[in-house]
């Protein structure tokens, strides 16, 4: 090799070494910058993480099993029927979930965040609200009650977080916004739940019974249902509002059932009311000495000749327009025994008013 070629080879070698050094340094800087960017969280992300870490110990997984007896060998077998989510209500061991999560269960087991399992006792349920209260015998130190909030001041567009066990996957978090308010969803009994919260947070089988939280980590609803042709998240899911939960759960804990206030009447079924073209809640029957009777309201009656005279049609209560029986029921659901309400009603085409004192049903 000539001296010239040797000099060029040496020069090329040094250039390659320098280039490699440069690439190594540049690569290190890029890796460092990338790591720095990956470790930096936005304030919104930090807030979401903080809410999840604080609220997730309050969320439980609920196992639902049916007990079957094999009469040939007298063996008792437990068959899993599915599961869902729930949350800790207080440090006495009360757990809240949906009624449909434990429907037809012979045995219910609650799994806490520490993965310890506890058999659950049914304390009370309201099928009309799709709510159930369970109780487990767990030490108070193992229980983290949910932070309770309200749903009356929610606004469309505000951020929400859903925690649950979709498809049995422990403690999954999904986020979204309040998509709509005042929705109505039907329970297994066919009755409507009013003021349901619609959200686009991803909700899938197993999320039912889990909490829906606001951006401060407070309970604003309990996840109840989704609308989907496939049974999985489609961006439309619903939650029972916190105000209904706060009203119903204490009654279930104390009495095992709902103590409702009402007028002591049976209303004309909605499909018949619609067929008659009448707007309002039509009284079909009234309880003797009930609140409606004492207020002077009349029931539907039939003459000896078969002529039917419709009962009083309630069209307004406390200034709220009533267009159907369901709207009257919705109004009464928020009232208590002993409350006085002003009722406006139609009788043979004329409007009258009266005061009724609600009774316990």
C-alpha positions as CSV (number, residue, x, y, z in Angstrom):
1,X,0.0,0.0,0.0
2,X,1.4,3.4,-0.9
3,X,2.1,6.1,1.7
4,X,-0.7,8.2,0.1
5,X,-3.2,5.3,0.4
6,X,-2.1,4.7,4.0
7,X,-2.7,8.4,4.9
8,X,-6.2,8.4,3.3
9,X,-7.1,5.2,5.1
10,X,-6.0,6.7,8.4
11,X,-8.0,9.8,7.7
12,X,-11.1,7.8,6.9
13,X,-10.7,5.8,10.0
14,X,-10.5,8.9,12.2
15,X,-13.6,10.4,10.5
16,X,-15.5,7.2,11.1
17,X,-14.5,7.2,14.7
18,X,-15.5,10.8,15.1
19,X,-18.8,10.2,13.4
20,X,-19.5,7.2,15.6
21,X,-18.7,9.2,18.7
22,X,-21.0,12.0,17.5
23,X,-23.8,9.4,16.9
24,X,-23.2,7.9,20.3
25,X,-23.4,11.2,22.0
26,X,-26.4,12.3,20.0
27,X,-28.1,9.0,20.7
28,X,-27.5,9.4,24.4
29,X,-28.9,12.9,24.4
30,X,-32.0,11.7,22.5
31,X,-32.5,8.8,24.9
32,X,-32.1,11.1,27.9
33,X,-34.6,13.6,26.4
34,X,-37.0,10.8,25.6
35,X,-36.8,9.4,29.1
36,X,-37.3,12.9,30.5
37,X,-40.4,13.4,28.4
38,X,-41.8,10.0,29.3
39,X,-41.4,10.7,33.0
40,X,-43.1,14.1,32.9
41,X,-46.9,14.0,33.5
42,X,-49.4,16.8,32.9
43,X,-51.3,18.2,35.8
44,X,-54.5,16.5,34.5
45,X,-52.7,13.1,34.4
46,X,-51.4,13.6,37.9
47,X,-54.9,14.4,39.2
48,X,-56.4,11.4,37.5
49,X,-53.7,9.1,38.9
50,X,-54.2,10.6,42.4
51,X,-58.0,10.0,42.2
52,X,-57.5,6.4,41.0
53,X,-55.0,5.6,43.8
54,X,-57.2,7.1,46.4
55,X,-60.6,5.6,45.2
56,X,-59.6,2.2,44.0
57,X,-59.3,0.7,47.5
58,X,-63.0,1.4,47.9
59,X,-64.0,-0.6,44.8
60,X,-64.7,-4.3,45.2
61,X,-65.2,-7.3,42.9
62,X,-68.4,-9.3,43.4
63,X,-68.7,-13.0,42.5
64,X,-72.1,-14.5,41.9
65,X,-72.6,-18.2,42.2
66,X,-75.6,-20.6,42.0
67,X,-75.6,-23.7,44.3
68,X,-76.7,-26.9,42.6
69,X,-77.3,-30.3,44.2
70,X,-76.4,-33.5,42.4
71,X,-79.1,-35.9,43.8
72,X,-77.2,-38.9,42.5
73,X,-74.2,-38.5,44.8
74,X,-75.6,-35.8,47.2
75,X,-72.8,-33.5,46.1
76,X,-73.3,-29.7,46.3
77,X,-71.7,-27.8,43.5
78,X,-71.2,-24.0,43.1
79,X,-71.6,-22.7,39.5
80,X,-70.3,-19.2,38.8
81,X,-72.9,-17.1,37.2
82,X,-70.8,-14.0,36.5
83,X,-69.7,-11.1,38.5
84,X,-69.6,-7.4,38.8
85,X,-68.3,-4.5,40.8
86,X,-69.4,-2.6,43.9
87,X,-68.0,-0.2,46.4
88,X,-67.6,0.1,50.2
89,X,-70.2,2.3,51.7
90,X,-69.0,2.5,55.3
91,X,-66.6,0.9,57.8
92,X,-69.3,-1.4,59.1
93,X,-68.9,-3.6,56.0
94,X,-71.8,-2.4,53.9
95,X,-71.2,-2.9,50.2
96,X,-73.3,-1.3,47.4
97,X,-73.9,-2.8,44.0
98,X,-76.6,-3.3,41.4
99,X,-79.5,-5.6,42.0
100,X,-78.9,-7.3,38.6
101,X,-75.3,-8.1,39.6
102,X,-76.6,-10.5,42.4
103,X,-79.8,-11.6,40.7
104,X,-80.6,-15.3,41.3
105,X,-77.4,-15.7,43.3
106,X,-77.3,-18.4,45.9
107,X,-73.9,-17.3,47.1
108,X,-72.2,-13.9,46.8
109,X,-68.5,-13.3,47.6
110,X,-66.9,-9.9,47.9
111,X,-63.2,-9.5,47.0
112,X,-61.6,-6.4,48.5
113,X,-58.6,-4.5,47.1
114,X,-56.2,-6.6,49.2
115,X,-57.6,-9.7,47.3
116,X,-59.1,-11.2,50.4
117,X,-62.5,-12.8,49.9
118,X,-65.5,-12.4,52.2
119,X,-68.9,-14.1,52.0
120,X,-71.6,-11.5,51.7
121,X,-75.1,-11.3,53.3
122,X,-77.9,-9.5,51.6
123,X,-79.2,-6.7,53.8
124,X,-81.7,-5.0,51.5
125,X,-82.6,-4.4,47.8
126,X,-84.7,-2.2,45.7
127,X,-85.4,-3.7,42.3
128,X,-87.1,-0.5,41.1
129,X,-83.8,1.4,41.7
130,X,-81.5,-1.6,40.7
131,X,-79.7,-1.3,44.0
132,X,-78.6,-3.8,46.5
133,X,-76.8,-3.6,49.9
134,X,-74.6,-6.4,51.0
135,X,-72.7,-6.8,54.3
136,X,-69.4,-8.5,54.9
137,X,-67.6,-9.3,58.1
138,X,-64.3,-7.6,57.5
139,X,-62.2,-5.5,59.9
140,X,-62.7,-1.8,59.7
141,X,-59.0,-1.4,58.9
142,X,-59.5,-3.3,55.6
143,X,-62.4,-1.1,54.5
144,X,-62.1,2.2,52.7
145,X,-65.5,3.9,52.3
146,X,-66.2,5.7,49.1
147,X,-66.1,9.5,49.2
148,X,-69.8,10.4,48.6
149,X,-70.9,13.3,46.4
150,X,-74.0,14.6,44.8
151,X,-75.5,14.5,41.3
152,X,-77.8,17.5,41.4
153,X,-75.2,20.0,40.2
154,X,-73.6,18.0,37.4
155,X,-73.0,19.6,34.1
156,X,-72.7,18.1,30.6
157,X,-69.1,18.1,29.6
158,X,-67.5,17.7,33.0
159,X,-64.9,14.9,33.4
160,X,-65.9,11.6,35.0
161,X,-63.9,8.5,36.0
162,X,-65.2,4.9,36.1
163,X,-63.5,2.2,38.1
164,X,-64.6,-1.4,38.0
165,X,-63.7,-5.0,36.9
166,X,-64.6,-5.2,33.2
167,X,-64.5,-8.8,32.0
168,X,-63.1,-9.7,35.4
169,X,-60.0,-7.6,35.0
170,X,-59.2,-6.1,38.4
171,X,-59.3,-2.4,39.0
172,X,-59.6,-0.9,35.5
173,X,-59.9,2.8,35.0
174,X,-61.7,4.5,32.2
175,X,-62.4,8.2,31.8
176,X,-64.8,10.3,29.9
177,X,-67.3,13.1,30.3
178,X,-70.9,13.5,31.3
179,X,-72.6,13.1,27.9
180,X,-76.1,13.9,29.0
181,X,-78.3,14.3,32.1
182,X,-81.9,13.5,32.9
183,X,-82.0,10.2,30.9
184,X,-84.4,7.5,31.8
185,X,-83.4,3.8,32.0
186,X,-85.6,0.8,32.8
187,X,-84.9,-1.7,35.5
188,X,-85.5,-5.4,35.4
189,X,-88.9,-4.7,36.9
190,X,-89.8,-2.5,33.9
191,X,-89.9,0.6,36.1
192,X,-88.0,3.7,35.0
193,X,-85.1,5.3,36.9
194,X,-85.2,9.0,36.2
195,X,-82.3,11.5,36.1
196,X,-79.8,8.8,35.0
197,X,-76.4,10.0,34.0
198,X,-75.1,9.3,30.4
199,X,-71.4,9.0,29.9
200,X,-69.0,8.1,27.2
201,X,-66.5,6.5,29.6
202,X,-65.8,2.9,28.5
203,X,-68.1,0.6,30.4
204,X,-68.2,-3.2,29.8
205,X,-69.6,-6.3,31.4
206,X,-68.2,-6.4,35.0
207,X,-68.3,-2.6,35.4
208,X,-71.9,-2.8,36.6
209,X,-72.2,-1.8,40.2
210,X,-68.9,0.2,40.1
211,X,-68.6,3.9,41.0
212,X,-68.7,6.8,38.7
213,X,-66.6,9.6,40.1
214,X,-66.2,13.3,39.4
215,X,-62.8,15.1,39.0
216,X,-62.6,15.5,42.8
217,X,-63.0,11.7,43.4
218,X,-66.5,11.9,44.8
219,X,-69.2,9.4,44.0
220,X,-71.7,10.9,41.5
221,X,-73.3,7.6,40.3
222,X,-73.3,3.8,40.1
223,X,-72.7,2.2,36.7
224,X,-75.8,0.4,35.7
225,X,-76.1,-0.3,31.9
226,X,-74.8,0.2,28.5
227,X,-76.4,0.5,25.0
228,X,-74.7,-1.8,22.6
229,X,-75.6,-4.4,20.0
230,X,-72.5,-6.4,20.9
231,X,-72.8,-6.1,24.7
232,X,-69.5,-4.2,25.0
233,X,-68.7,-0.5,25.2
234,X,-70.1,1.6,22.5
235,X,-69.6,5.0,24.1
236,X,-73.1,5.2,25.6
237,X,-73.5,4.0,29.2
238,X,-75.6,5.0,32.1
239,X,-75.3,5.5,35.8
240,X,-77.9,5.7,38.6
241,X,-77.4,9.2,40.1
242,X,-75.8,9.7,43.5
243,X,-78.8,11.6,44.9
244,X,-81.0,8.5,44.4
245,X,-78.3,6.3,46.0
246,X,-78.0,8.7,49.0
247,X,-81.7,8.5,49.5
248,X,-82.3,4.8,49.0
249,X,-79.2,3.1,50.6
250,X,-79.8,4.4,54.2
251,X,-83.4,3.0,54.0
252,X,-82.1,-0.3,52.8
253,X,-79.6,-0.5,55.6
254,X,-82.1,0.4,58.2
255,X,-85.3,-1.3,57.0
256,X,-84.1,-3.7,54.3
257,X,-86.6,-2.1,51.9
258,X,-87.8,1.3,50.7
259,X,-90.2,3.3,52.8
260,X,-92.0,5.2,50.2
261,X,-94.3,8.2,50.6
262,X,-97.3,8.5,48.4
263,X,-101.0,9.3,48.0
264,X,-102.4,5.9,48.5
265,X,-103.8,5.6,44.9
266,X,-103.6,3.3,41.9
267,X,-103.1,5.1,38.6
268,X,-104.6,4.3,35.3
269,X,-101.9,2.3,33.3
270,X,-99.9,4.4,30.9
271,X,-100.9,2.6,27.7
272,X,-104.6,3.2,28.5
273,X,-103.9,6.8,29.4
274,X,-102.2,7.4,26.1
275,X,-105.1,5.6,24.3
276,X,-107.5,8.0,25.9
277,X,-105.4,10.9,24.8
278,X,-105.3,12.3,28.4
279,X,-102.3,14.3,29.7
280,X,-101.8,13.9,33.5
281,X,-102.0,11.1,36.1
282,X,-105.4,9.6,36.2
283,X,-106.6,8.1,39.6
284,X,-108.0,4.6,39.0
285,X,-108.5,3.6,42.7
286,X,-107.8,5.2,46.0
287,X,-107.1,3.7,49.4
288,X,-109.8,4.2,52.0
289,X,-108.6,6.8,54.5
290,X,-105.5,7.3,52.4
291,X,-103.8,10.7,51.6
292,X,-105.8,11.1,48.4
293,X,-109.1,10.3,50.1
294,X,-108.4,12.8,52.9
295,X,-107.5,15.4,50.3
296,X,-110.9,14.9,48.5
297,X,-109.5,13.3,45.4
298,X,-111.9,11.0,43.4
299,X,-111.2,7.6,41.8
300,X,-112.5,6.3,38.5
301,X,-116.1,4.9,38.9
302,X,-118.7,3.0,36.9
303,X,-122.4,3.6,37.1
304,X,-125.1,0.9,37.3
305,X,-125.5,1.3,33.6
306,X,-121.9,0.7,32.8
307,X,-120.9,4.3,32.2
308,X,-117.3,5.0,33.3
309,X,-116.4,8.3,34.7
310,X,-112.6,9.0,34.9
311,X,-111.1,9.8,38.2
312,X,-109.4,13.1,39.0
313,X,-106.5,13.9,36.7
314,X,-103.5,15.3,38.5
315,X,-101.9,17.9,36.3
316,X,-99.6,19.8,38.7
317,X,-97.9,19.2,42.0
318,X,-96.1,22.0,43.9
319,X,-95.9,24.0,40.6
320,X,-94.4,21.0,38.6
321,X,-96.4,20.1,35.5
322,X,-97.5,16.4,35.5
323,X,-98.0,14.9,32.1
324,X,-98.1,11.2,33.0
325,X,-98.3,8.8,35.9
326,X,-94.6,8.1,35.6
327,X,-93.9,11.8,36.2
328,X,-96.1,11.8,39.3
329,X,-94.2,8.8,40.6
330,X,-90.9,10.5,39.9
331,X,-92.0,13.5,41.9
332,X,-93.2,11.4,44.8
333,X,-90.0,9.4,44.9
334,X,-88.2,12.5,46.2
335,X,-90.7,13.1,49.1
336,X,-91.1,11.8,52.6
337,X,-93.9,10.7,54.8
338,X,-95.7,13.7,56.3
339,X,-94.8,16.1,53.5
340,X,-97.5,18.5,52.3
341,X,-98.0,19.0,48.6
342,X,-100.3,21.2,46.6
343,X,-102.2,19.3,43.9
344,X,-104.0,20.7,40.9
345,X,-106.4,18.3,39.2
346,X,-109.1,18.2,36.6
347,X,-112.5,16.9,37.3
348,X,-115.0,16.7,34.5
349,X,-113.1,19.4,32.6
350,X,-112.7,21.9,35.5
351,X,-109.6,22.6,37.4
352,X,-109.4,22.4,41.2
353,X,-106.7,22.5,43.8
354,X,-106.2,20.7,47.2
355,X,-103.5,20.0,49.8
356,X,-102.5,16.4,50.5
357,X,-100.3,15.0,53.3
358,X,-98.2,12.2,52.0
359,X,-98.5,8.8,53.8
360,X,-96.1,5.9,54.1
361,X,-96.8,3.2,51.5
